[in-house]
Amino acid sequence: MADKDEKISEAFLDRLADRVIEQLSNKFDELDISLDYIAALLSGESAIGIGAGQRAAGRLHRSGVYSDTKKEIK
């Protein structure tokens, strides 16, 4: 076992960590897009509008209306 542990370099671990972070980042992006579609169904706003609002105003972006009552969110 000591021989295998000695062969693992810092550069290898850095590359491995970079690959894992990239894969996780891609999955989070996919999840975020899926959640935008769910939010669009629930709010009546388009998924594109929700994504754009979040990019402009952050994750706490709200559309300002409920789709069923058209009342402002306060």
PDB file of N, CA, C and O in Angstrom:
ATOM      1  N   MET A   1       0.809  -1.198   0.000  1.00  0.00           N
ATOM      2  CA  MET A   1       0.000   0.000   0.000  1.00  0.00           C
ATOM      3  C   MET A   1       0.850   1.260   0.000  1.00  0.00           C
ATOM      4  O   MET A   1       0.466   2.253  -0.616  1.00  0.00           O
ATOM      5  N   ALA A   2       1.951   1.248   0.647  1.00  0.00           N
ATOM      6  CA  ALA A   2       2.798   2.440   0.722  1.00  0.00           C
ATOM      7  C   ALA A   2       3.248   2.865  -0.671  1.00  0.00           C
ATOM      8  O   ALA A   2       3.347   4.060  -0.949  1.00  0.00           O
ATOM      9  N   ASP A   3       3.524   1.891  -1.561  1.00  0.00           N
ATOM     10  CA  ASP A   3       3.952   2.235  -2.914  1.00  0.00           C
ATOM     11  C   ASP A   3       2.858   2.987  -3.673  1.00  0.00           C
ATOM     12  O   ASP A   3       3.150   3.969  -4.354  1.00  0.00           O
ATOM     13  N   LYS A   4       1.619   2.547  -3.569  1.00  0.00           N
ATOM     14  CA  LYS A   4       0.524   3.222  -4.256  1.00  0.00           C
ATOM     15  C   LYS A   4       0.338   4.638  -3.728  1.00  0.00           C
ATOM     16  O   LYS A   4       0.127   5.564  -4.511  1.00  0.00           O
ATOM     17  N   ASP A   5       0.413   4.816  -2.425  1.00  0.00           N
ATOM     18  CA  ASP A   5       0.244   6.138  -1.835  1.00  0.00           C
ATOM     19  C   ASP A   5       1.349   7.088  -2.279  1.00  0.00           C
ATOM     20  O   ASP A   5       1.107   8.281  -2.459  1.00  0.00           O
ATOM     21  N   GLU A   6       2.541   6.574  -2.456  1.00  0.00           N
ATOM     22  CA  GLU A   6       3.661   7.409  -2.868  1.00  0.00           C
ATOM     23  C   GLU A   6       3.525   7.873  -4.325  1.00  0.00           C
ATOM     24  O   GLU A   6       4.089   8.903  -4.694  1.00  0.00           O
ATOM     25  N   LYS A   7       2.789   7.130  -5.151  1.00  0.00           N
ATOM     26  CA  LYS A   7       2.642   7.471  -6.561  1.00  0.00           C
ATOM     27  C   LYS A   7       1.605   8.576  -6.791  1.00  0.00           C
ATOM     28  O   LYS A   7       1.574   9.181  -7.862  1.00  0.00           O
ATOM     29  N   ILE A   8       0.775   8.837  -5.811  1.00  0.00           N
ATOM     30  CA  ILE A   8      -0.239   9.882  -5.953  1.00  0.00           C
ATOM     31  C   ILE A   8       0.424  11.227  -5.685  1.00  0.00           C
ATOM     32  O   ILE A   8       0.855  11.515  -4.568  1.00  0.00           O
ATOM     33  N   SER A   9       0.494  12.035  -6.723  1.00  0.00           N
ATOM     34  CA  SER A   9       1.158  13.329  -6.600  1.00  0.00           C
ATOM     35  C   SER A   9       0.139  14.432  -6.319  1.00  0.00           C
ATOM     36  O   SER A   9      -1.067  14.245  -6.478  1.00  0.00           O
ATOM     37  N   GLU A  10       0.647  15.565  -5.906  1.00  0.00           N
ATOM     38  CA  GLU A  10      -0.204  16.731  -5.675  1.00  0.00           C
ATOM     39  C   GLU A  10      -0.850  17.184  -6.986  1.00  0.00           C
ATOM     40  O   GLU A  10      -2.009  17.598  -6.997  1.00  0.00           O
ATOM     41  N   ALA A  11      -0.110  17.107  -8.074  1.00  0.00           N
ATOM     42  CA  ALA A  11      -0.645  17.496  -9.381  1.00  0.00           C
ATOM     43  C   ALA A  11      -1.806  16.592  -9.787  1.00  0.00           C
ATOM     44  O   ALA A  11      -2.809  17.062 -10.323  1.00  0.00           O
ATOM     45  N   PHE A  12      -1.663  15.289  -9.527  1.00  0.00           N
ATOM     46  CA  PHE A  12      -2.749  14.350  -9.817  1.00  0.00           C
ATOM     47  C   PHE A  12      -3.986  14.696  -9.007  1.00  0.00           C
ATOM     48  O   PHE A  12      -5.095  14.723  -9.540  1.00  0.00           O
ATOM     49  N   LEU A  13      -3.799  14.960  -7.723  1.00  0.00           N
ATOM     50  CA  LEU A  13      -4.931  15.312  -6.867  1.00  0.00           C
ATOM     51  C   LEU A  13      -5.589  16.619  -7.312  1.00  0.00           C
ATOM     52  O   LEU A  13      -6.813  16.744  -7.259  1.00  0.00           O
ATOM     53  N   ASP A  14      -4.794  17.585  -7.747  1.00  0.00           N
ATOM     54  CA  ASP A  14      -5.334  18.845  -8.258  1.00  0.00           C
ATOM     55  C   ASP A  14      -6.180  18.605  -9.506  1.00  0.00           C
ATOM     56  O   ASP A  14      -7.272  19.158  -9.632  1.00  0.00           O
ATOM     57  N   ARG A  15      -5.680  17.786 -10.426  1.00  0.00           N
ATOM     58  CA  ARG A  15      -6.437  17.481 -11.643  1.00  0.00           C
ATOM     59  C   ARG A  15      -7.735  16.753 -11.307  1.00  0.00           C
ATOM     60  O   ARG A  15      -8.786  17.046 -11.876  1.00  0.00           O
ATOM     61  N   LEU A  16      -7.653  15.815 -10.393  1.00  0.00           N
ATOM     62  CA  LEU A  16      -8.823  15.060  -9.977  1.00  0.00           C
ATOM     63  C   LEU A  16      -9.858  15.988  -9.328  1.00  0.00           C
ATOM     64  O   LEU A  16     -11.047  15.895  -9.629  1.00  0.00           O
ATOM     65  N   ALA A  17      -9.419  16.859  -8.460  1.00  0.00           N
ATOM     66  CA  ALA A  17     -10.325  17.811  -7.802  1.00  0.00           C
ATOM     67  C   ALA A  17     -10.970  18.733  -8.833  1.00  0.00           C
ATOM     68  O   ALA A  17     -12.165  19.017  -8.745  1.00  0.00           O
ATOM     69  N   ASP A  18     -10.195  19.200  -9.805  1.00  0.00           N
ATOM     70  CA  ASP A  18     -10.738  20.064 -10.857  1.00  0.00           C
ATOM     71  C   ASP A  18     -11.821  19.348 -11.663  1.00  0.00           C
ATOM     72  O   ASP A  18     -12.850  19.938 -11.992  1.00  0.00           O
ATOM     73  N   ARG A  19     -11.586  18.081 -11.976  1.00  0.00           N
ATOM     74  CA  ARG A  19     -12.582  17.308 -12.736  1.00  0.00           C
ATOM     75  C   ARG A  19     -13.854  17.115 -11.931  1.00  0.00           C
ATOM     76  O   ARG A  19     -14.954  17.246 -12.468  1.00  0.00           O
ATOM     77  N   VAL A  20     -13.715  16.807 -10.655  1.00  0.00           N
ATOM     78  CA  VAL A  20     -14.887  16.602  -9.801  1.00  0.00           C
ATOM     79  C   VAL A  20     -15.677  17.900  -9.663  1.00  0.00           C
ATOM     80  O   VAL A  20     -16.906  17.889  -9.740  1.00  0.00           O
ATOM     81  N   ILE A  21     -14.987  19.007  -9.460  1.00  0.00           N
ATOM     82  CA  ILE A  21     -15.656  20.307  -9.334  1.00  0.00           C
ATOM     83  C   ILE A  21     -16.385  20.649 -10.624  1.00  0.00           C
ATOM     84  O   ILE A  21     -17.515  21.135 -10.579  1.00  0.00           O
ATOM     85  N   GLU A  22     -15.773  20.409 -11.755  1.00  0.00           N
ATOM     86  CA  GLU A  22     -16.407  20.683 -13.056  1.00  0.00           C
ATOM     87  C   GLU A  22     -17.668  19.843 -13.232  1.00  0.00           C
ATOM     88  O   GLU A  22     -18.698  20.355 -13.670  1.00  0.00           O
ATOM     89  N   GLN A  23     -17.594  18.562 -12.896  1.00  0.00           N
ATOM     90  CA  GLN A  23     -18.757  17.684 -13.034  1.00  0.00           C
ATOM     91  C   GLN A  23     -19.881  18.115 -12.096  1.00  0.00           C
ATOM     92  O   GLN A  23     -21.047  18.121 -12.490  1.00  0.00           O
ATOM     93  N   LEU A  24     -19.544  18.471 -10.868  1.00  0.00           N
ATOM     94  CA  LEU A  24     -20.558  18.940  -9.921  1.00  0.00           C
ATOM     95  C   LEU A  24     -21.185  20.250 -10.394  1.00  0.00           C
ATOM     96  O   LEU A  24     -22.396  20.441 -10.289  1.00  0.00           O
ATOM     97  N   SER A  25     -20.371  21.125 -10.902  1.00  0.00           N
ATOM     98  CA  SER A  25     -20.872  22.404 -11.407  1.00  0.00           C
ATOM     99  C   SER A  25     -21.871  22.187 -12.541  1.00  0.00           C
ATOM    100  O   SER A  25     -22.913  22.842 -12.589  1.00  0.00           O
ATOM    101  N   ASN A  26     -21.556  21.277 -13.442  1.00  0.00           N
ATOM    102  CA  ASN A  26     -22.473  20.971 -14.548  1.00  0.00           C
ATOM    103  C   ASN A  26     -23.794  20.412 -14.035  1.00  0.00           C
ATOM    104  O   ASN A  26     -24.858  20.769 -14.542  1.00  0.00           O
ATOM    105  N   LYS A  27     -23.735  19.544 -13.040  1.00  0.00           N
ATOM    106  CA  LYS A  27     -24.960  18.967 -12.478  1.00  0.00           C
ATOM    107  C   LYS A  27     -25.790  20.039 -11.780  1.00  0.00           C
ATOM    108  O   LYS A  27     -27.016  20.039 -11.892  1.00  0.00           O
ATOM    109  N   PHE A  28     -25.140  20.953 -11.062  1.00  0.00           N
ATOM    110  CA  PHE A  28     -25.872  22.035 -10.398  1.00  0.00           C
ATOM    111  C   PHE A  28     -26.540  22.939 -11.433  1.00  0.00           C
ATOM    112  O   PHE A  28     -27.657  23.407 -11.210  1.00  0.00           O
ATOM    113  N   ASP A  29     -25.873  23.190 -12.558  1.00  0.00           N
ATOM    114  CA  ASP A  29     -26.470  23.991 -13.622  1.00  0.00           C
ATOM    115  C   ASP A  29     -27.711  23.297 -14.183  1.00  0.00           C
ATOM    116  O   ASP A  29     -28.730  23.944 -14.427  1.00  0.00           O
ATOM    117  N   GLU A  30     -27.625  21.989 -14.386  1.00  0.00           N
ATOM    118  CA  GLU A  30     -28.768  21.229 -14.877  1.00  0.00           C
ATOM    119  C   GLU A  30     -29.917  21.273 -13.876  1.00  0.00           C
ATOM    120  O   GLU A  30     -31.076  21.435 -14.259  1.00  0.00           O
ATOM    121  N   LEU A  31     -29.595  21.130 -12.597  1.00  0.00           N
ATOM    122  CA  LEU A  31     -30.613  21.176 -11.555  1.00  0.00           C
ATOM    123  C   LEU A  31     -31.264  22.552 -11.505  1.00  0.00           C
ATOM    124  O   LEU A  31     -32.482  22.655 -11.361  1.00  0.00           O
ATOM    125  N   ASP A  32     -30.471  23.599 -11.621  1.00  0.00           N
ATOM    126  CA  ASP A  32     -30.997  24.956 -11.586  1.00  0.00           C
ATOM    127  C   ASP A  32     -31.970  25.193 -12.731  1.00  0.00           C
ATOM    128  O   ASP A  32     -33.022  25.803 -12.539  1.00  0.00           O
ATOM    129  N   ILE A  33     -31.625  24.718 -13.909  1.00  0.00           N
ATOM    130  CA  ILE A  33     -32.509  24.866 -15.069  1.00  0.00           C
ATOM    131  C   ILE A  33     -33.812  24.107 -14.831  1.00  0.00           C
ATOM    132  O   ILE A  33     -34.887  24.613 -15.151  1.00  0.00           O
ATOM    133  N   SER A  34     -33.729  22.905 -14.276  1.00  0.00           N
ATOM    134  CA  SER A  34     -34.935  22.126 -13.977  1.00  0.00           C
ATOM    135  C   SER A  34     -35.811  22.846 -12.969  1.00  0.00           C
ATOM    136  O   SER A  34     -37.033  22.873 -13.117  1.00  0.00           O
ATOM    137  N   LEU A  35     -35.203  23.430 -11.948  1.00  0.00           N
ATOM    138  CA  LEU A  35     -35.971  24.159 -10.942  1.00  0.00           C
ATOM    139  C   LEU A  35     -36.607  25.411 -11.527  1.00  0.00           C
ATOM    140  O   LEU A  35     -37.698  25.800 -11.111  1.00  0.00           O
ATOM    141  N   ASP A  36     -35.944  26.047 -12.484  1.00  0.00           N
ATOM    142  CA  ASP A  36     -36.541  27.204 -13.160  1.00  0.00           C
ATOM    143  C   ASP A  36     -37.828  26.796 -13.881  1.00  0.00           C
ATOM    144  O   ASP A  36     -38.807  27.542 -13.867  1.00  0.00           O
ATOM    145  N   TYR A  37     -37.831  25.618 -14.508  1.00  0.00           N
ATOM    146  CA  TYR A  37     -39.036  25.158 -15.191  1.00  0.00           C
ATOM    147  C   TYR A  37     -40.154  24.856 -14.194  1.00  0.00           C
ATOM    148  O   TYR A  37     -41.318  25.151 -14.465  1.00  0.00           O
ATOM    149  N   ILE A  38     -39.815  24.276 -13.054  1.00  0.00           N
ATOM    150  CA  ILE A  38     -40.821  24.015 -12.016  1.00  0.00           C
ATOM    151  C   ILE A  38     -41.367  25.337 -11.485  1.00  0.00           C
ATOM    152  O   ILE A  38     -42.578  25.480 -11.315  1.00  0.00           O
ATOM    153  N   ALA A  39     -40.491  26.300 -11.222  1.00  0.00           N
ATOM    154  CA  ALA A  39     -40.930  27.616 -10.747  1.00  0.00           C
ATOM    155  C   ALA A  39     -41.820  28.294 -11.780  1.00  0.00           C
ATOM    156  O   ALA A  39     -42.784  28.970 -11.422  1.00  0.00           O
ATOM    157  N   ALA A  40     -41.505  28.119 -13.046  1.00  0.00           N
ATOM    158  CA  ALA A  40     -42.321  28.716 -14.106  1.00  0.00           C
ATOM    159  C   ALA A  40     -43.727  28.124 -14.105  1.00  0.00           C
ATOM    160  O   ALA A  40     -44.712  28.846 -14.264  1.00  0.00           O
ATOM    161  N   LEU A  41     -43.815  26.821 -13.927  1.00  0.00           N
ATOM    162  CA  LEU A  41     -45.129  26.183 -13.878  1.00  0.00           C
ATOM    163  C   LEU A  41     -45.943  26.692 -12.699  1.00  0.00           C
ATOM    164  O   LEU A  41     -47.145  26.921 -12.826  1.00  0.00           O
ATOM    165  N   LEU A  42     -45.303  26.870 -11.565  1.00  0.00           N
ATOM    166  CA  LEU A  42     -46.007  27.300 -10.357  1.00  0.00           C
ATOM    167  C   LEU A  42     -46.350  28.787 -10.367  1.00  0.00           C
ATOM    168  O   LEU A  42     -47.360  29.188  -9.789  1.00  0.00           O
ATOM    169  N   SER A  43     -45.538  29.600 -11.005  1.00  0.00           N
ATOM    170  CA  SER A  43     -45.724  31.053 -10.934  1.00  0.00           C
ATOM    171  C   SER A  43     -46.431  31.644 -12.145  1.00  0.00           C
ATOM    172  O   SER A  43     -46.980  32.743 -12.068  1.00  0.00           O
ATOM    173  N   GLY A  44     -46.424  30.933 -13.247  1.00  0.00           N
ATOM    174  CA  GLY A  44     -46.998  31.471 -14.466  1.00  0.00           C
ATOM    175  C   GLY A  44     -46.007  32.290 -15.279  1.00  0.00           C
ATOM    176  O   GLY A  44     -46.334  32.733 -16.380  1.00  0.00           O
ATOM    177  N   GLU A  45     -44.824  32.496 -14.767  1.00  0.00           N
ATOM    178  CA  GLU A  45     -43.786  33.220 -15.494  1.00  0.00           C
ATOM    179  C   GLU A  45     -43.020  32.222 -16.364  1.00  0.00           C
ATOM    180  O   GLU A  45     -43.038  31.022 -16.090  1.00  0.00           O
ATOM    181  N   SER A  46     -42.355  32.705 -17.400  1.00  0.00           N
ATOM    182  CA  SER A  46     -41.586  31.801 -18.252  1.00  0.00           C
ATOM    183  C   SER A  46     -40.295  31.379 -17.548  1.00  0.00           C
ATOM    184  O   SER A  46     -39.751  32.120 -16.730  1.00  0.00           O
ATOM    185  N   ALA A  47     -39.819  30.192 -17.875  1.00  0.00           N
ATOM    186  CA  ALA A  47     -38.564  29.706 -17.305  1.00  0.00           C
ATOM    187  C   ALA A  47     -37.407  30.614 -17.701  1.00  0.00           C
ATOM    188  O   ALA A  47     -36.483  30.831 -16.917  1.00  0.00           O
ATOM    189  N   ILE A  48     -37.461  31.143 -18.923  1.00  0.00           N
ATOM    190  CA  ILE A  48     -36.415  32.060 -19.385  1.00  0.00           C
ATOM    191  C   ILE A  48     -36.450  33.336 -18.557  1.00  0.00           C
ATOM    192  O   ILE A  48     -35.404  33.864 -18.182  1.00  0.00           O
ATOM    193  N   GLY A  49     -37.659  33.835 -18.270  1.00  0.00           N
ATOM    194  CA  GLY A  49     -37.802  35.032 -17.442  1.00  0.00           C
ATOM    195  C   GLY A  49     -37.289  34.819 -16.035  1.00  0.00           C
ATOM    196  O   GLY A  49     -36.659  35.707 -15.459  1.00  0.00           O
ATOM    197  N   ILE A  50     -37.551  33.658 -15.479  1.00  0.00           N
ATOM    198  CA  ILE A  50     -37.060  33.347 -14.133  1.00  0.00           C
ATOM    199  C   ILE A  50     -35.537  33.295 -14.138  1.00  0.00           C
ATOM    200  O   ILE A  50     -34.896  33.867 -13.255  1.00  0.00           O
ATOM    201  N   GLY A  51     -34.955  32.621 -15.114  1.00  0.00           N
ATOM    202  CA  GLY A  51     -33.492  32.542 -15.207  1.00  0.00           C
ATOM    203  C   GLY A  51     -32.864  33.913 -15.382  1.00  0.00           C
ATOM    204  O   GLY A  51     -31.848  34.221 -14.759  1.00  0.00           O
ATOM    205  N   ALA A  52     -33.469  34.738 -16.233  1.00  0.00           N
ATOM    206  CA  ALA A  52     -32.941  36.086 -16.465  1.00  0.00           C
ATOM    207  C   ALA A  52     -33.055  36.935 -15.210  1.00  0.00           C
ATOM    208  O   ALA A  52     -32.137  37.686 -14.878  1.00  0.00           O
ATOM    209  N   GLY A  53     -34.179  36.819 -14.513  1.00  0.00           N
ATOM    210  CA  GLY A  53     -34.366  37.571 -13.273  1.00  0.00           C
ATOM    211  C   GLY A  53     -33.361  37.179 -12.214  1.00  0.00           C
ATOM    212  O   GLY A  53     -32.866  38.031 -11.476  1.00  0.00           O
ATOM    213  N   GLN A  54     -33.056  35.899 -12.134  1.00  0.00           N
ATOM    214  CA  GLN A  54     -32.077  35.431 -11.159  1.00  0.00           C
ATOM    215  C   GLN A  54     -30.684  35.920 -11.515  1.00  0.00           C
ATOM    216  O   GLN A  54     -29.904  36.265 -10.627  1.00  0.00           O
ATOM    217  N   ARG A  55     -30.361  35.955 -12.796  1.00  0.00           N
ATOM    218  CA  ARG A  55     -29.041  36.464 -13.193  1.00  0.00           C
ATOM    219  C   ARG A  55     -28.923  37.950 -12.869  1.00  0.00           C
ATOM    220  O   ARG A  55     -27.860  38.427 -12.472  1.00  0.00           O
ATOM    221  N   ALA A  56     -30.030  38.677 -13.043  1.00  0.00           N
ATOM    222  CA  ALA A  56     -30.006  40.124 -12.809  1.00  0.00           C
ATOM    223  C   ALA A  56     -30.120  40.480 -11.330  1.00  0.00           C
ATOM    224  O   ALA A  56     -29.448  41.400 -10.864  1.00  0.00           O
ATOM    225  N   ALA A  57     -30.967  39.760 -10.583  1.00  0.00           N
ATOM    226  CA  ALA A  57     -31.274  40.152  -9.203  1.00  0.00           C
ATOM    227  C   ALA A  57     -30.851  39.122  -8.166  1.00  0.00           C
ATOM    228  O   ALA A  57     -31.056  39.333  -6.971  1.00  0.00           O
ATOM    229  N   GLY A  58     -30.271  38.027  -8.595  1.00  0.00           N
ATOM    230  CA  GLY A  58     -29.842  37.005  -7.639  1.00  0.00           C
ATOM    231  C   GLY A  58     -30.912  35.946  -7.422  1.00  0.00           C
ATOM    232  O   GLY A  58     -31.997  36.008  -8.002  1.00  0.00           O
ATOM    233  N   ARG A  59     -30.593  34.992  -6.590  1.00  0.00           N
ATOM    234  CA  ARG A  59     -31.469  33.842  -6.352  1.00  0.00           C
ATOM    235  C   ARG A  59     -32.783  34.212  -5.673  1.00  0.00           C
ATOM    236  O   ARG A  59     -33.739  33.440  -5.733  1.00  0.00           O
ATOM    237  N   LEU A  60     -32.850  35.338  -5.048  1.00  0.00           N
ATOM    238  CA  LEU A  60     -34.074  35.725  -4.356  1.00  0.00           C
ATOM    239  C   LEU A  60     -35.040  36.479  -5.261  1.00  0.00           C
ATOM    240  O   LEU A  60     -36.029  37.035  -4.782  1.00  0.00           O
ATOM    241  N   HIS A  61     -34.766  36.504  -6.561  1.00  0.00           N
ATOM    242  CA  HIS A  61     -35.636  37.178  -7.529  1.00  0.00           C
ATOM    243  C   HIS A  61     -37.054  36.637  -7.421  1.00  0.00           C
ATOM    244  O   HIS A  61     -37.265  35.428  -7.326  1.00  0.00           O
ATOM    245  N   ARG A  62     -38.016  37.543  -7.435  1.00  0.00           N
ATOM    246  CA  ARG A  62     -39.426  37.155  -7.442  1.00  0.00           C
ATOM    247  C   ARG A  62     -40.096  37.846  -8.621  1.00  0.00           C
ATOM    248  O   ARG A  62     -39.759  38.980  -8.960  1.00  0.00           O
ATOM    249  N   SER A  63     -41.035  37.163  -9.236  1.00  0.00           N
ATOM    250  CA  SER A  63     -41.686  37.721 -10.420  1.00  0.00           C
ATOM    251  C   SER A  63     -42.605  38.888 -10.082  1.00  0.00           C
ATOM    252  O   SER A  63     -42.836  39.752 -10.927  1.00  0.00           O
ATOM    253  N   GLY A  64     -43.123  38.925  -8.882  1.00  0.00           N
ATOM    254  CA  GLY A  64     -43.992  40.017  -8.479  1.00  0.00           C
ATOM    255  C   GLY A  64     -45.473  39.721  -8.565  1.00  0.00           C
ATOM    256  O   GLY A  64     -46.282  40.498  -8.057  1.00  0.00           O
ATOM    257  N   VAL A  65     -45.856  38.613  -9.196  1.00  0.00           N
ATOM    258  CA  VAL A  65     -47.284  38.269  -9.271  1.00  0.00           C
ATOM    259  C   VAL A  65     -47.477  36.780  -9.062  1.00  0.00           C
ATOM    260  O   VAL A  65     -46.607  35.973  -9.391  1.00  0.00           O
ATOM    261  N   TYR A  66     -48.623  36.429  -8.511  1.00  0.00           N
ATOM    262  CA  TYR A  66     -49.058  35.040  -8.482  1.00  0.00           C
ATOM    263  C   TYR A  66     -49.855  34.798  -9.762  1.00  0.00           C
ATOM    264  O   TYR A  66     -50.622  35.667 -10.178  1.00  0.00           O
ATOM    265  N   SER A  67     -49.693  33.671 -10.374  1.00  0.00           N
ATOM    266  CA  SER A  67     -50.375  33.433 -11.643  1.00  0.00           C
ATOM    267  C   SER A  67     -51.880  33.281 -11.473  1.00  0.00           C
ATOM    268  O   SER A  67     -52.629  33.656 -12.376  1.00  0.00           O
ATOM    269  N   ASP A  68     -52.353  32.742 -10.346  1.00  0.00           N
ATOM    270  CA  ASP A  68     -53.785  32.498 -10.200  1.00  0.00           C
ATOM    271  C   ASP A  68     -54.551  33.719  -9.698  1.00  0.00           C
ATOM    272  O   ASP A  68     -55.749  33.827  -9.961  1.00  0.00           O
ATOM    273  N   THR A  69     -53.914  34.626  -8.997  1.00  0.00           N
ATOM    274  CA  THR A  69     -54.634  35.768  -8.448  1.00  0.00           C
ATOM    275  C   THR A  69     -54.165  37.097  -9.009  1.00  0.00           C
ATOM    276  O   THR A  69     -54.854  38.107  -8.863  1.00  0.00           O
ATOM    277  N   LYS A  70     -53.013  37.113  -9.643  1.00  0.00           N
ATOM    278  CA  LYS A  70     -52.419  38.333 -10.193  1.00  0.00           C
ATOM    279  C   LYS A  70     -52.251  39.424  -9.138  1.00  0.00           C
ATOM    280  O   LYS A  70     -52.280  40.613  -9.453  1.00  0.00           O
ATOM    281  N   LYS A  71     -52.074  39.009  -7.881  1.00  0.00           N
ATOM    282  CA  LYS A  71     -51.815  39.972  -6.806  1.00  0.00           C
ATOM    283  C   LYS A  71     -50.316  40.146  -6.637  1.00  0.00           C
ATOM    284  O   LYS A  71     -49.546  39.209  -6.848  1.00  0.00           O
ATOM    285  N   GLU A  72     -49.918  41.309  -6.267  1.00  0.00           N
ATOM    286  CA  GLU A  72     -48.502  41.558  -6.051  1.00  0.00           C
ATOM    287  C   GLU A  72     -48.033  40.843  -4.798  1.00  0.00           C
ATOM    288  O   GLU A  72     -48.768  40.734  -3.817  1.00  0.00           O
ATOM    289  N   ILE A  73     -46.800  40.359  -4.843  1.00  0.00           N
ATOM    290  CA  ILE A  73     -46.174  39.758  -3.671  1.00  0.00           C
ATOM    291  C   ILE A  73     -45.620  40.892  -2.835  1.00  0.00           C
ATOM    292  O   ILE A  73     -44.904  41.755  -3.344  1.00  0.00           O
ATOM    293  N   LYS A  74     -45.939  40.895  -1.592  1.00  0.00           N
ATOM    294  CA  LYS A  74     -45.450  41.968  -0.701  1.00  0.00           C
ATOM    295  C   LYS A  74     -44.463  41.416   0.280  1.00  0.00           C
ATOM    296  O   LYS A  74     -43.939  42.156   1.112  1.00  0.00           O
TER     297      LYS A  74
END
